[in-house]
Amino acid sequence: MLLPLDGWHRDHGGRMVEFAGYMMPVQYEGIMAEHLWTRENAGLFDVSHMGQLLVTGEEGSQTDVEPALEAALPIDLSTLKLGAVRYSLLLDENGGILDDLMVSRWPGGFYLVVNGATKWDDIGTLREYLPDDITLNHLDDRALLALQGPKAFAALERVAEGEYPLSALTFMKGGRFTLGGVDAWISRSGYTGEDGFEISIPGESAAEVADLLLAQPEVKPIGLGARDSLRLEAGLPLYGHDMDPERGPVEAGLAFGINKRRRLEGGFPGADRVQRDFAEGTAQKRIGLKLEGRQAAREGAKVFHGEQEVGVVTSGGFSPSLQHPIAMAYVDAARAADGTALSIEMRGKKLDATVAAMPFVPNRYHR
């Protein structure tokens, strides 16, 4: 399937690969260069493959939407103010992770952004969980861009106009703006650990807005390859790798996505398991690993403590910022403390590794 910026990527030298059913750019000038540019300047990512959903009630009422969405997600919507953004999770009836997502309160409803590889299943699951009088619209006519990096604000501020200045947006806040006359919903968060913005716009205007942003001297287009290495350095999990239905939120280190009221009250799919995991702990935990040498550990590699197998790598690669390999893994809780010496088996060879706190590279969100 083709996304709105397919031709734009090709015109700008993007090397296209299949991802989540779409053709997307894996790189332009090279993963290492794009990674470091984003850490130092501003990178423009096309994330239009992700699902943009709008959940509304009858005649724009939020009174019926809130309890309905809280019955589907482990989120406390009573504390989510207009324009605010929050991380949440979609769980199955057994408390396994079906997806992670972002929720924003819009006038008259809630705007959700879900992962591209899971969006069709997510839509089906949400429609199953939500009552018939709640409307779930897939905004498939919209594109989604992410502008990330320490100079993202300077670049975007030049071209964004709204009721209030762009500086009014702090981390996990959003609002309505225009970019070159194009209406946009802009939120301030990101998947790189850097300050940055997500920009939702009509698909028909995607190339126009991308050109406007790329005209700023701080901005270059960035592909999927650097997006993955950036999120790994930031210690952020990727669905289908570091999260899946076999893992629960507590085990995955995502307990912050379930606030105190929902932990105590339950009332969402999988609540029994989640409450039990909070109370009793889990057999394994998601951890970060720093590796010795230059060889990277890959997904599926076994993790050992001495001769005892204690876990498995879920994401791994070479860190361009740190200049050594890093990884995420699930290991037995007894071996999850920072500083624990472990090893990873790769092609019959054991690689020395140490449990390390995440993020590997300090986050620079604008709070």
C-alpha positions, 0 to 999 in steps of 0.5 A: 500500500502507498502512503501519501509521501511515497513519491516524496521519499523516492524523489528525495533519495529514500531507499524504500522497504516493505514495513507493516504492509507499506513501502517506507524509507529505511534510509536516505544518506545512511543510518549512522549519519541520520541518527547523529543528525537527529541527535544534534539537529532535527530529523523529519520522520514519516509515520503515516503508517500509524493508525489515527483514530477518533473516538466520539459519543452522541452529538459530541458528548464526552460524558458517555465516551469517558467510561466507555474508553476507560472500560477498554483501556487502563487509563484515567481520563478524568485527569486528562485535560483538553489538549493533553496527551498520555501513553496507554496500552491496549490489553487482552482479557488475560492482561497481555499487551496487544499494543501501546498507544497515545491518547489525547483529549480533543473537543468532543472526543479522544484522539488515539494514535496506534502502531501501524503493524497492529492498527487493523487488529486494534480497530477490531479489538476496540470496536469489540470493547466499545459500546455500539453508541460510541463511534470509532473513526479511522482517520485514514485520510490523514498523514502523520509526521514526526519532527525530532531533535534539539533543534526541532522547536526552532525549525517548527516555530518559524512556520507554525501559527496558532491561537498561542505560540508553539512554546506553550506546548510542553512535553505531552501537550498538543494543540491546533496550529496551521503550517503554511496555511494547512490545518494541523494537530501538533503534539510534543513528545517523541520516540527518540528521547529527544525534544520533538513534535508529532504533526497530523495533517490532511494526507493531500497536504503532506508533501507541501508540509514536508517541503516546508519543514525540509526547507528549514536548515536544521531539518533532514529526512530520516528513515526507519533505520535511524528511528529504530536505533534512536528509540533503542538508545532511548530505552523505548520498546517496539511492539512485536519485539519488546511487547507482545500478548505474552508479556504484561505491562508490569513485566514490560516496565510499562506500569507508568501507563496505568495510574493508581486509580485504575490499578486499584479499581480495575475495570479494564481488560486483563485487570486481574493479571495486572493487579496480581503482577503489581502485588506479587511482582513478575518472574521476568523483567525488561532490562537494558544491556551494555555489551563489550566489544563491537558485535551487536546482539540480535533479537532472539539471542539467549541470555545467560548468567554463568551457564544458566539461561535466564532470558532472551534479547528482544532488541539489539544493535550498535549505538551510534551515540555511545559507540558500543552495542546495546540491547533490551532483553527479558531476564529472570527478575533475580538477575535484573539489577543494574550492574549484573554481569550476564552474557549473550550467546551469538553464533555459538560465542558468548558476548559479555554484557552488563545490565544497565539503566535505561534510557542508555542516552539521557532523554531531553524532553521539554517538560 
